[in-house]
Amino acid sequence: PAGRAALHWAADLARARGMGLSLVRTVGLPSLLRAEGLVEQLAYTIDPGALKDWAEEDLAELAAEVRAAADAPLPITWHTASGRGGPRLVDAAGAASLLVVGV
């Protein structure tokens, strides 16, 4: 819920400033320490591309949710990046005016 609230706040801010919104999700070998990690590990073992596909689908759904909640158009792009989250987000934020991180 907090991540979604941050996303909608960022979308409202981008819209007010006449800017676009870029959604980025990092994917990599899943952590077995998380509750869903075991299922993700199995999926990753069977098909390493599955996690990236799931992430892309989730980002597309989030973009649709943000567009549906808006009263004005907002350009939204999204992509997944492989690897550790911190460095990938720094890369993605290089040309950004603002970086909002949701969990």
N, C-alpha and C positions, 0 to 999 in steps of 0.2 A: 504493500500500500504506500509506503513512504517513497519508494522509487517511482511509482506511477504519479504520485503527487508532484514530485520533482520534475518529471517529464512534462506534465501539463503546465506547470509554472514556467518552465523553460520555453514551451511552445507559445504560451501567451506573451512572454517577453519578446521572443523572436518575431511574432506577428506584429506586436506594437512597434517594433523597431524596423519593420519591413525587411526582415532577414529570413533566411531559411533555417532549417533544423536538420542536423545530421545525427542519426542514431548509430552507435557503435557497440558491438558486443564482442568480447574476446572469447575464444574457445580454445581448449587444449585438453590434454589428458585429464580426465575427471578426478576429483579428489574423493577418495574412499572415506574420508572423514565426515563428509556431508551425508545426510540421510538418503538423498537420491543418488549418491555417488556410486553405489553398487550397481544400480540399474544402468546408469550412464557408462560405467566401466564395461559392462557386458555389451551394450550397444556399440561402444567404441571398438571393442575387440572384434565384433562381428563386422562392423562397417565404420571405419574411422571417419567417413564423411557424414555419418548420421548426425553427429552433434552439430556440425556446421549447418546442415540442412534444418535441424530443429531451431537453431538460433536465428537463421534467416526467416523462417516462418513466424517465429515469435516477434521479430522486429517488424515484419510486414503487418502483423496484427496490431502491434502498438501504434504504428504509423496510421493505420486505419482508424483506430480508437481516437487518436489525437485529431485527425481530420474531422471525424464525426462530431466531436465535441465543440468544434469551432464554428464561429459565425462568419469567418472570413478565410479565404484560401491561405495555405501555408505550404511552401515547397519543403518536402521532407525527403531526405535520402537516408539509406541505411546500408551497412555492410558488417560483415564479421571479420575479425582479425585473429589470426592464430598466434598463440603464445601467451605470455604472462600479461595480466591486465594493465599494470602500471605503465610499462614502456609503450604498449600499444595505444593507451589513452593519451600519453604525452605526444606521441606521433600524430594522432588524430586531432589533437587540440592545437597543433602548431599554427594553423591559419585561423583558428576560431576566435571569436570575440569573448566567448564564455564557455566554460566547461562545467557541466552539471553531472555529478556522478550519483546514480541511483543503485540501490542494492536489490 
